[in-house]
Amino acid sequence: MKALTCEMCGSTNLLKQDGVFVCQSCGTKYSVEEAKKMMVEGTVDVKGTVKVDITDELKNLYEIARRAKDTDNSENAMKYYDMIMVKDPSSWEANFYVVYFKAMSCRIAEISSAGDSVASCVEAVIGLVKQNVTDEAEQKEVLTEITSRCLSIAGMLAGGAKSHYEGIDSEIQHNYTQEFVNNEFSAMQILYVLGNVLDTEFGAKYGDLATSSWKGGIEIHKDVVRYLTDKTSNQNMINDYATKIKKYDASYVTPEISTGGCYVATAVYGSYDCPEVWTLRRFRDNTLAETWYGRAFIHTYYAISPTLVKWFGHTEWFKKMWKEPLDSLVRKLQTQGVENTPYNDRIW
């Protein structure tokens, strides 16, 4: 008869108390039936590999996890997909949805890290799909599901960040602009990364899914360019992704981007980066933006001037009409000490 040994701590010091066997070392309790099973006479000689069949267990876990997923029950979905991932580490579904549902339940302060987590897991998840889902119809269905979910979570994170930011009192809103930008960028990166991975791994085979991802990323990106100091490189990035999209969708039109810049002055002087516009941008950030009425003027200007420039900015009469008053203002500001050297916009 084999000695009764605790499966939790390995102790053989088990005593029967109140009808059950209790380990005196760790306190684990065993019923009489369990104790009998643990006390087997003789030894069992096992050669080769013993494989435990967990097919039925995984089937049940997937059923519960998918039911929670389909009802957007983040807590249960995350719990059961986490259990699946322990038992089946190669599951694309578990690897993706554990991260996805954790991001779904994030708070405003966690948006940036949540977006980064989803973007980071995308490449590994697509790799698992390519490796383990070989049936073409199933593969298409899976990648469509992942793309749809990524568009959904990116939109939710970006929308939540924007709603929160716009709800902040205008007097202190500028203190939270960088946080808003970081949150939007993390949401945007989910879609840029997904499109890039789909394009790299599958090329034209799933070009429609890649373009959907890139288009979604651009929609988020273009709305925050006006808050950035480095507008030019971000505009160039958007243009680069627009070029990628046109590889699969020739009809795509690159969206107009609101830079929040000096629209009229840029049209008049021909560049956003020139001495006259640098002076005006400094005046906007360091003088106008410091008062409520100055900020009100800036917001009104941004609401009206892009349309004016779009329709008339290329005409000579428009440039001539504005050049003299702008020259006069620039000379006055420079006389007052406002510099005309290269300048990075302040985020306000």
C-alpha positions as CSV (number, residue, x, y, z in Angstrom):
1,M,0.0,0.0,0.0
2,K,1.4,3.4,-1.0
3,A,1.8,6.0,1.7
4,L,-0.9,8.7,1.7
5,T,0.8,11.8,0.4
6,C,-0.6,15.3,0.1
7,E,-0.8,16.4,-3.5
8,M,-0.4,20.0,-2.6
9,C,2.8,20.0,-0.5
10,G,4.1,16.4,-0.6
11,S,3.8,15.8,3.1
12,T,2.9,12.3,4.4
13,N,1.6,13.7,7.7
14,L,-2.1,13.3,7.1
15,L,-4.6,12.5,9.9
16,K,-8.3,11.6,9.8
17,Q,-10.4,14.3,11.4
18,D,-14.2,14.5,11.4
19,G,-14.5,12.0,8.5
20,V,-11.9,13.5,6.2
21,F,-8.1,13.3,5.9
22,V,-6.3,16.6,6.8
23,C,-2.8,17.4,5.8
24,Q,-1.1,18.6,9.0
25,S,1.4,20.7,7.0
26,C,-0.7,22.7,4.6
27,G,-4.3,22.0,5.8
28,T,-5.6,20.5,2.6
29,K,-8.6,18.2,3.2
30,Y,-9.3,14.9,1.3
31,S,-12.5,12.8,1.4
32,V,-12.2,9.1,2.2
33,E,-12.8,8.3,-1.5
34,E,-10.0,10.6,-2.6
35,A,-7.7,9.2,0.0
36,K,-8.3,5.6,-1.3
37,K,-7.5,6.7,-4.9
38,M,-4.2,8.2,-3.6
39,M,-3.2,4.9,-1.9
40,V,-2.5,2.5,-4.8
41,E,-0.7,-0.8,-4.3
42,G,2.4,-1.4,-6.4
43,T,3.8,0.9,-9.1
44,V,2.8,1.8,-12.6
45,D,5.5,1.7,-15.3
46,V,4.8,4.3,-17.9
47,K,6.9,4.6,-21.0
48,G,6.8,7.3,-23.7
49,T,4.7,10.5,-23.5
50,V,1.4,10.7,-21.6
51,K,-1.0,13.0,-23.3
52,V,-4.0,14.3,-21.4
53,D,-7.1,14.8,-23.5
54,I,-8.6,18.2,-22.7
55,T,-10.7,18.4,-25.9
56,D,-14.0,18.4,-24.1
57,E,-12.7,20.9,-21.4
58,L,-11.5,23.3,-24.1
59,K,-14.8,23.0,-26.0
60,N,-16.7,24.0,-22.9
61,L,-14.4,26.9,-22.2
62,Y,-14.7,28.2,-25.8
63,E,-18.5,27.9,-25.6
64,I,-18.6,30.0,-22.4
65,A,-16.0,32.5,-23.6
66,R,-17.7,33.1,-27.0
67,R,-21.1,33.5,-25.3
68,A,-19.5,36.2,-23.1
69,K,-17.8,37.7,-26.2
70,D,-21.0,37.9,-28.2
71,T,-22.7,39.8,-25.4
72,D,-19.7,42.1,-24.7
73,N,-19.4,40.7,-21.2
74,S,-15.8,41.8,-20.8
75,E,-15.2,40.4,-17.4
76,N,-16.3,36.8,-18.2
77,A,-14.8,36.9,-21.7
78,M,-11.5,37.9,-20.3
79,K,-11.7,35.3,-17.5
80,Y,-12.5,32.3,-19.8
81,Y,-10.2,33.3,-22.6
82,D,-7.4,33.6,-20.1
83,M,-8.2,30.0,-19.0
84,I,-8.1,28.9,-22.6
85,M,-4.7,30.6,-23.2
86,V,-3.1,28.6,-20.3
87,K,-4.3,25.3,-21.8
88,D,-3.8,26.3,-25.5
89,P,-1.1,29.0,-25.8
90,S,-1.3,28.8,-29.6
91,S,-5.0,30.0,-29.7
92,W,-5.2,33.2,-31.7
93,E,-8.6,33.8,-30.3
94,A,-7.6,33.6,-26.6
95,N,-4.4,35.7,-27.2
96,F,-6.4,38.4,-28.9
97,Y,-9.5,38.6,-26.8
98,V,-7.8,38.6,-23.4
99,V,-6.1,41.8,-24.5
100,Y,-9.1,43.2,-26.4
101,F,-11.6,42.8,-23.5
102,K,-9.1,44.2,-21.0
103,A,-8.8,47.3,-23.2
104,M,-12.6,47.4,-23.6
105,S,-13.0,47.9,-19.8
106,C,-10.2,50.5,-19.4
107,R,-10.8,53.9,-17.8
108,I,-9.9,57.3,-19.4
109,A,-6.5,57.4,-17.7
110,E,-5.8,53.9,-19.1
111,I,-6.7,54.6,-22.8
112,S,-3.1,55.1,-23.9
113,S,-1.8,51.9,-22.4
114,A,-4.8,50.0,-23.5
115,G,-4.4,51.0,-27.1
116,D,-0.7,50.2,-26.9
117,S,-1.5,46.7,-25.6
118,V,-3.9,45.9,-28.4
119,A,-1.4,47.3,-31.1
120,S,1.4,45.2,-29.5
121,C,-0.6,41.9,-29.6
122,V,-1.8,42.3,-33.2
123,E,1.4,41.1,-34.9
124,A,1.6,38.0,-32.8
125,V,-2.1,37.2,-33.2
126,I,-1.9,37.5,-37.0
127,G,1.1,35.2,-36.9
128,L,-0.8,32.6,-35.0
129,V,-3.7,32.8,-37.5
130,K,-1.3,32.4,-40.5
131,Q,0.4,29.4,-38.8
132,N,-2.7,27.6,-37.4
133,V,-5.7,28.5,-39.6
134,T,-4.9,27.1,-43.0
135,D,-8.4,26.8,-44.5
136,E,-8.8,29.9,-46.7
137,A,-12.5,30.5,-46.0
138,E,-11.9,30.2,-42.2
139,Q,-8.8,32.3,-42.4
140,K,-10.7,35.1,-44.2
141,E,-13.4,34.9,-41.6
142,V,-11.0,35.1,-38.7
143,L,-9.0,38.0,-40.1
144,T,-12.3,39.9,-40.9
145,E,-13.3,39.3,-37.3
146,I,-10.0,40.7,-36.0
147,T,-10.2,43.7,-38.3
148,S,-13.7,44.5,-37.3
149,R,-12.8,44.2,-33.6
150,C,-9.8,46.4,-34.0
151,L,-11.8,49.1,-35.8
152,S,-14.3,48.9,-33.0
153,I,-11.9,49.1,-30.1
154,A,-9.9,51.9,-31.8
155,G,-13.0,53.9,-32.4
156,M,-14.2,53.4,-28.9
157,L,-10.9,54.5,-27.4
158,A,-10.5,57.5,-29.7
159,G,-14.2,58.5,-29.1
160,G,-13.8,58.2,-25.4
161,A,-10.7,60.3,-25.4
162,K,-12.3,63.0,-27.6
163,S,-15.5,63.1,-25.6
164,H,-13.5,63.5,-22.3
165,Y,-11.3,66.2,-23.7
166,E,-14.1,68.2,-25.2
167,G,-15.9,68.1,-21.8
168,I,-13.0,69.8,-20.0
169,D,-13.6,73.5,-19.2
170,S,-12.0,75.6,-21.9
171,E,-10.0,77.6,-19.2
172,I,-7.9,74.5,-18.3
173,Q,-8.4,72.3,-21.4
174,H,-4.9,73.1,-22.7
175,N,-3.4,71.4,-19.7
176,Y,-4.9,68.1,-21.0
177,T,-4.1,68.4,-24.7
178,Q,-1.0,66.2,-24.6
179,E,-2.9,63.5,-22.8
180,F,-5.6,63.7,-25.4
181,V,-3.1,63.5,-28.2
182,N,-1.4,60.4,-26.6
183,N,-4.7,58.7,-26.3
184,E,-5.7,59.3,-29.9
185,F,-2.3,58.2,-31.1
186,S,-2.5,54.9,-29.2
187,A,-5.9,54.2,-30.8
188,M,-4.6,55.2,-34.3
189,Q,-1.6,52.8,-34.0
190,I,-3.9,49.8,-33.5
191,L,-5.2,50.3,-37.1
192,Y,-1.9,51.3,-38.7
193,V,-0.1,48.3,-37.2
194,L,-2.9,45.9,-38.2
195,G,-2.9,47.2,-41.8
196,N,0.8,46.9,-42.0
197,V,0.9,43.3,-40.7
198,L,-1.9,42.2,-43.0
199,D,-0.1,43.8,-45.9
200,T,3.3,42.2,-45.0
201,E,2.0,38.7,-44.2
202,F,-0.7,38.4,-47.0
203,G,-0.2,41.2,-49.5
204,A,-3.1,41.7,-51.9
205,K,-4.9,38.6,-50.7
206,Y,-6.4,40.6,-47.8
207,G,-5.8,44.1,-49.2
208,D,-9.4,45.0,-48.5
209,L,-8.9,44.4,-44.8
210,A,-5.5,46.3,-44.8
211,T,-7.1,49.3,-46.5
212,S,-10.0,49.3,-44.0
213,S,-7.5,49.4,-41.1
214,W,-5.4,52.2,-42.7
215,K,-8.5,54.3,-43.5
216,G,-9.7,54.0,-39.9
217,G,-6.2,55.0,-38.7
218,I,-6.2,58.1,-40.9
219,E,-9.6,59.2,-39.7
220,I,-8.3,59.3,-36.1
221,H,-4.9,60.7,-37.1
222,K,-6.2,63.6,-39.2
223,D,-8.3,65.0,-36.3
224,V,-5.4,65.5,-34.0
225,V,-2.8,67.0,-36.4
226,R,-3.9,70.5,-35.4
227,Y,-2.8,69.8,-31.9
228,L,0.7,68.7,-32.8
229,T,3.9,70.6,-32.9
230,D,5.3,68.6,-35.8
231,K,2.5,69.0,-38.2
232,T,4.5,68.4,-41.4
233,S,5.8,65.0,-40.5
234,N,2.4,63.9,-39.4
235,Q,0.8,65.1,-42.7
236,N,3.5,63.2,-44.5
237,M,2.7,60.1,-42.5
238,I,-1.0,60.4,-43.5
239,N,0.0,60.9,-47.1
240,D,2.2,57.7,-46.9
241,Y,-0.7,55.7,-45.6
242,A,-3.0,57.2,-48.3
243,T,-0.5,55.9,-50.9
244,K,-0.6,52.4,-49.4
245,I,-4.4,52.5,-49.6
246,K,-4.4,53.6,-53.2
247,K,-2.3,50.4,-54.0
248,Y,-5.5,48.4,-53.4
249,D,-8.1,51.1,-53.8
250,A,-7.3,53.5,-56.6
251,S,-10.4,55.6,-56.0
252,Y,-9.4,56.6,-52.5
253,V,-9.1,60.4,-52.0
254,T,-6.6,61.6,-49.4
255,P,-8.7,63.6,-46.8
256,E,-8.2,67.2,-46.2
257,I,-6.3,67.8,-42.9
258,S,-7.1,70.5,-40.5
259,T,-3.7,71.6,-39.2
260,G,-5.0,74.3,-36.9
261,G,-2.4,76.6,-38.5
262,C,-2.5,80.1,-39.8
263,Y,-4.6,79.3,-42.9
264,V,-4.9,82.8,-44.4
265,A,-1.3,83.7,-43.6
266,T,0.0,80.5,-45.1
267,A,-2.0,81.1,-48.3
268,V,-0.7,84.7,-48.5
269,Y,3.0,83.9,-47.8
270,G,3.0,80.6,-49.5
271,S,4.4,78.5,-46.5
272,Y,3.5,77.6,-42.9
273,D,7.2,77.9,-42.1
274,C,8.4,81.3,-43.1
275,P,9.5,84.4,-41.0
276,E,6.1,86.2,-41.3
277,V,4.1,83.1,-40.3
278,W,6.5,82.3,-37.4
279,T,5.8,85.7,-36.0
280,L,2.1,85.3,-36.3
281,R,2.2,81.8,-34.7
282,R,4.1,83.1,-31.8
283,F,1.6,85.9,-31.3
284,R,-1.3,83.3,-31.4
285,D,0.3,81.0,-28.9
286,N,1.9,83.5,-26.5
287,T,-0.6,86.3,-26.6
288,L,-4.0,85.4,-28.0
289,A,-4.1,81.9,-26.4
290,E,-3.5,83.4,-22.9
291,T,-7.0,85.0,-22.6
292,W,-10.5,83.7,-23.0
293,Y,-11.4,86.2,-25.7
294,G,-8.2,85.4,-27.5
295,R,-9.0,81.7,-27.5
296,A,-12.5,82.5,-28.6
297,F,-11.1,84.4,-31.6
298,I,-8.8,81.5,-32.4
299,H,-11.6,78.9,-32.3
300,T,-13.8,81.2,-34.5
301,Y,-10.9,81.7,-36.9
302,Y,-10.3,77.9,-37.2
303,A,-14.0,77.4,-37.9
304,I,-14.1,79.8,-40.7
305,S,-10.7,80.3,-42.3
306,P,-10.2,76.7,-43.7
307,T,-13.3,77.1,-45.9
308,L,-12.2,80.5,-47.1
309,V,-8.8,79.3,-48.0
310,K,-10.2,76.2,-49.6
311,W,-12.3,78.2,-52.0
312,F,-10.3,81.4,-52.5
313,G,-6.8,80.8,-51.1
314,H,-5.4,80.1,-54.6
315,T,-6.7,83.4,-56.1
316,E,-4.6,86.5,-56.5
317,W,-7.3,88.9,-55.3
318,F,-7.6,87.0,-52.0
319,K,-3.9,87.1,-51.4
320,K,-3.6,90.8,-52.4
321,M,-6.6,91.7,-50.1
322,W,-4.9,90.1,-47.0
323,K,-1.3,90.8,-47.7
324,E,-1.2,94.5,-46.7
325,P,-3.0,94.1,-43.4
326,L,-0.9,91.0,-42.5
327,D,2.3,92.8,-43.4
328,S,1.3,95.7,-41.2
329,L,0.5,93.4,-38.3
330,V,3.7,91.4,-38.7
331,R,5.8,94.6,-38.7
332,K,4.0,95.8,-35.5
333,L,4.5,92.5,-33.7
334,Q,8.2,92.4,-34.7
335,T,8.7,96.0,-33.4
336,Q,7.2,94.8,-30.1
337,G,9.8,92.0,-29.9
338,V,7.9,89.0,-31.4
339,E,10.6,87.0,-33.1
340,N,10.5,85.7,-36.7
341,T,12.8,82.8,-36.2
342,P,11.8,79.1,-36.7
343,Y,9.1,78.1,-34.3
344,N,7.3,74.9,-33.1
345,D,3.7,75.5,-32.2
346,R,2.7,75.3,-28.6
347,I,0.0,72.8,-27.8
348,W,-2.8,74.8,-26.2
